Amino acid sequence: MPTRSIENSNARLLISEVLRKVSNAKTKKEKIDLLRKYNSNALRQLMIINFDDSVICELPEGDVPYTPNDAPIGTDHTRLEQEYRGLYRFFKGGMKLPSLKRESMFVQLLEGLSAEEAELLVLVKDGRLNEKYKRITKAVISEAFPSIEWGGRS
């Protein structure tokens, strides 16, 4: 049975924790190995949203006015690992929604996530992952996940 870290009472790492480990890795090989070790549909989808220029977000660019969930990590909130399935609602080609409804759904999603995962999602929606995780690049993602086909999504 996996051991639980002090940071997260859940045995599985949050995607933000995985990205922190990858960003802190010293070599490209270490980064690729970590990405492959923690590979998930949610992780790959977030990397596609961030690095694929053909993915167009239908939310306003920039920071989002929401109240961060201050519950301890791994307790009273949802996880991107489960919530990623509904992200299509916020991008071109997804669900047709009035702008206000789409924005309020996004705020609800953010408020249900841990503060760190909410911050990650706000960065990813605008393709700004590198502002926090500076050493994660499209080249590293492409090498770790060669099955990702870039472009042609909108």
N, C-alpha and C positions, 0 to 999 in steps of 0.2 A: 504494500500500500504506500502511495506517495506521502512524503512528509509534508506537513503544512508549514508555510513560512509565517513569520511573525507579522509581516505586512498584510497578508491575505489569509483569512481563516479557511478559505476554500482550497481544495487540493490542486485545482487547475489554475494556472496563472491567468490574470486578465490580459487582454491584448496589449494594453498600455505597459504592463510589466514585461511582456515579451519584447516589445519594441525598445524599452529601456535597456534590457540585456543586450539586444542586437546593437543598439547605438553605442553601448559601452565596450563592445568587443573590439579588440585591437587590430585584428587582421580581417581581410575580406573573406578568407576561408572560414574563420570563426563565425562571422556574421551569417554566411550562407548555411553553415551547419546548424546554427541556432534557429534560423528561419525554417529550415527543413524539419528540425526536431519539433518545433511548435506549430507546424503547418496545420492550417484549418481553412475551411471555406470562408469564414469571417475575416481572417487575416488576409487572405488573398484578395477578397473583395475590397477591403479597405485600401490595399495597396493599388489596386486597379483604379479605384475612385480617385486616389491621390495623384497617381503618376500618368494616367491615360488622358491625354488632352481631348479625346473624343467624348469623354464623360462630362456632361454639362449639368451643373447644379442649378436647380430652379429656386433656390433660396437666396435671399440677399447676401452679398459677399460681406465678410467681416465678422466681428464678434456678435454673439447672440445674447439678447437679454434674458437670462434664465437664472434661477436660484440653484446653485450647486448643492447636490445631495451630500450632507456632511456625516452620514452614517459611516461607521468604520468599513474599510475595504473588505469585501467578501461577505457582508451581512445584508442589510436591508436595501438592496437595489438590484436592478436588472443588470445583465451583462451584454456587451456587444456580441459576444459569442452566440447569444440567442437572438438578439434584436436585429442583427445584420440582415435578416431575411426581408425586413420591411423597408430597408433603405431605398429601394427602387422608387418609392413614393416621392422622393425628394429630387429626382433627376429626370432630365429630358427623356421622353420615351416611356416613363413610368406611368403612374396613375394620374388621371386628369382631376385636379383639385383646385378650388379657388385658392389664391395665394395666401389669404389669411388663414384658411383651414390648414394648409400645408405647413405654414410657419408655426401655428399653435401645436400641431402634431409633433413637429421637430423639438419645440421647447419641452413638451411633455416627455419625449424620449430622453432628452438631455437630463431632465430633472430626475428621471428614474435611474440613470446610470451613476456610477461612482464619479466623483469630481474629476479624477484623472482620465477616465474613459470618455467623459463628456467633452473635456478639453481636447482630447485626441480627435473625436468626431468633428468638432468645430474646425480644427486645423485641416483635416482630411477633406472636408466638403469644399474647401477653397484651394486644395492642392498645396497646402503650406506645412506639410508634415515636417519638413526640414527645419522649420523654425525651432522645434523642440528636440527632434531626433536628427541631429545634423549629419550623422554618418550613415544614414540610410538613403541609398540612391536607387534610381530606376535600374541602373546597371546591376547592382547587387540583387535587387528583386528579380530581374530578368534571369540572372544566373541561378538563383535559388529555385525559381519556379519557371522552367523553360516552357511549360505548357501554356502560359499566359500569352494570348495573342493581343498585341496592343493595337488600338485604333478600331474604327468602324462600329462604335457602340451607340452613337446617337442617331 
